[in-house]
């Protein structure tokens, strides 16, 4: 397995050049919408898509419309703790850029999500996720009590059958791609 930094750069390039990426994203929207139908959580933490990532926000907004208690959150970096906090997001909510240029909700309520949807550059067997390497998601998941359910979202091209865990890796509970639910450990 190549060095993770090199692998990350390759996966970003491959994702940006992925044939029929928009059609694949539409398929993954459908997979996510159907998967969410049987979930019991009322609060979901997601992400603002960058670098060709799948955009979960349209499916999440549709999910939130079905019940007024449901809330969607986007991450805000807590630099002092090296973790993420989640603040309410809704279409048209005030946004501002964080230090890395990624939009985040401005002055909205903070909450702890019951389910986290994580972007995946790559994924491997047994719940393994390859992110950007900053460790924010892993530290956040480890610190949240109770631990939220976690699901990775990404395209099938990112499957890495030989990916081995690093000490800081946190296993995902589920992985969804445009091809469907790849795995779901322990059910919903």
C-alpha positions in Angstrom: 0.0 0.0 0.0 1.5 3.4 -1.0 2.2 6.2 1.5 -1.2 7.6 2.7 -0.3 11.2 1.6 0.4 10.0 -2.0 -2.7 7.8 -1.9 -4.9 10.8 -0.8 -3.6 12.9 -3.7 -4.3 10.1 -6.2 -7.8 9.5 -4.9 -8.7 13.2 -5.1 -7.4 13.4 -8.7 -9.3 10.2 -9.5 -12.5 11.4 -7.9 -12.3 14.7 -9.8 -11.8 12.9 -13.1 -14.4 10.1 -12.3 -16.4 9.3 -15.4 -20.1 10.2 -15.0 -19.4 11.7 -11.5 -22.7 13.6 -11.5 -24.7 10.6 -12.4 -22.9 8.6 -9.7 -23.7 11.4 -7.3 -27.4 11.2 -8.2 -27.3 7.4 -7.6 -25.7 8.0 -4.2 -28.4 10.6 -3.3 -30.9 7.8 -3.9 -29.0 5.3 -1.8 -28.7 7.8 1.1 -32.4 8.8 1.0 -33.5 5.1 1.1 -30.9 4.3 3.9 -32.1 7.2 6.0 -35.7 6.0 5.9 -35.1 3.3 8.5 -32.8 5.4 10.7 -34.1 6.5 14.1 -31.8 9.5 14.7 -33.2 13.1 14.8 -29.8 14.8 14.5 -27.3 14.3 11.8 -23.8 15.9 11.4 -22.6 16.1 7.9 -20.1 18.1 5.9 -19.8 20.8 3.2 -18.5 19.0 0.1 -15.0 19.9 -1.2 -12.6 18.5 -3.8 -15.3 16.6 -5.7 -16.9 15.0 -2.6 -20.4 13.7 -2.7 -22.9 16.3 -1.5 -25.2 14.8 1.1 -27.1 18.1 1.8 -30.0 17.7 -0.7 -30.9 14.2 0.7 -30.5 15.5 4.2 -32.8 18.4 3.6 -35.4 16.1 2.2 -35.0 13.9 5.3 -35.4 16.9 7.6 -38.6 18.0 6.0 -40.4 14.9 7.2 -40.1 15.8 10.9 -39.7 19.2 12.6 -37.5 17.7 15.3 -34.9 16.7 12.8 -31.7 18.8 12.6 -28.8 18.8 10.2 -25.4 20.1 11.4 -22.2 21.1 9.6 -18.8 21.1 11.3 -17.1 24.1 12.8 -13.4 23.5 13.7 -12.5 24.0 17.4 -8.8 24.6 17.0 -8.1 24.6 20.7 -9.4 21.1 21.1 -8.5 19.8 17.6 -12.0 18.6 17.1 -15.2 19.5 15.4 -18.4 21.0 16.8 -21.6 20.8 14.8 -23.9 23.7 14.2 -27.4 23.7 12.7 -27.5 24.1 8.9 -30.5 24.7 6.7 -30.8 26.0 3.1 -30.2 29.7 3.2 -28.8 29.8 6.7 -26.0 32.4 7.3 -22.6 31.0 6.4 -19.0 32.2 6.7 -15.7 30.6 5.6 -13.5 28.9 8.2 -9.7 29.3 8.3 -9.4 26.7 5.5 -12.0 28.4 3.2 -14.7 25.9 3.8 -18.2 27.4 4.5 -19.6 26.9 8.0 -22.9 28.0 9.6 -22.6 31.4 11.2 -24.2 32.0 14.6 -26.5 28.9 14.6 -27.1 26.6 17.5 -24.5 23.9 18.4 -25.7 20.3 19.0 -24.3 16.8 19.3 -25.3 14.6 16.4 -26.7 11.1 16.9 -25.4 10.1 13.4 -22.3 11.4 11.6 -22.0 11.2 7.8 -18.3 11.4 6.9 -16.8 12.0 3.5 -14.4 9.3 2.3 -11.5 9.6 0.0 -11.2 5.9 0.2 -12.4 3.0 2.3 -11.3 -0.5 3.1 -12.6 -3.6 4.8 -14.1 -3.7 8.2 -15.2 -0.1 8.5 -12.0 1.5 7.5 -12.1 5.1 6.2 -9.4 7.1 4.6 -10.0 10.9 5.1 -7.7 13.8 4.5 -5.4 13.0 7.4 -6.1 15.8 9.8 -7.6 13.5 12.5 -10.5 15.9 13.3 -13.2 13.3 12.6 -11.4 10.6 14.6 -10.8 12.8 17.6 -14.4 14.1 17.5 -16.0 10.7 17.3 -13.8 9.4 20.2 -14.8 12.4 22.4 -18.5 12.4 21.8 -20.6 10.7 24.5 -22.6 8.8 23.6 -20.7 7.9 20.5 -22.8 8.7 17.4 -23.4 6.2 14.7 -21.1 6.8 11.7 -21.5 6.3 8.0 -19.0 7.0 5.3 -20.1 8.4 2.0 -18.0 8.1 -1.1 -17.8 6.7 -4.6 -17.1 3.0 -5.2 -13.8 3.8 -7.0 -12.3 4.6 -3.6 -12.4 1.0 -2.4 -8.9 0.0 -1.1 -8.9 -3.8 -0.3 -5.4 -3.7 1.2 -6.0 -0.6 3.4 -4.7 -1.2 6.9 -5.8 0.8 9.9 -3.6 3.4 11.5 -3.6 3.8 15.3 -5.9 6.9 15.1 -8.4 5.3 12.7 -12.0 4.9 14.0 -14.1 2.2 12.3 -17.3 3.3 10.6 -20.6 1.7 11.3 -21.7 1.8 7.6 -20.4 2.7 4.2 -22.5 3.9 1.3 -21.6 4.4 -2.3 -23.5 4.9 -5.6 -23.6 1.1 -5.7 -25.5 0.8 -2.4 -24.7 0.0 1.2 -21.3 -1.6 1.1 -21.4 -2.7 4.7 -23.3 -2.0 7.8 -21.7 -3.2 11.0 -24.2 -4.0 13.8 -27.3 -2.7 11.9 -29.0 0.6 12.5 
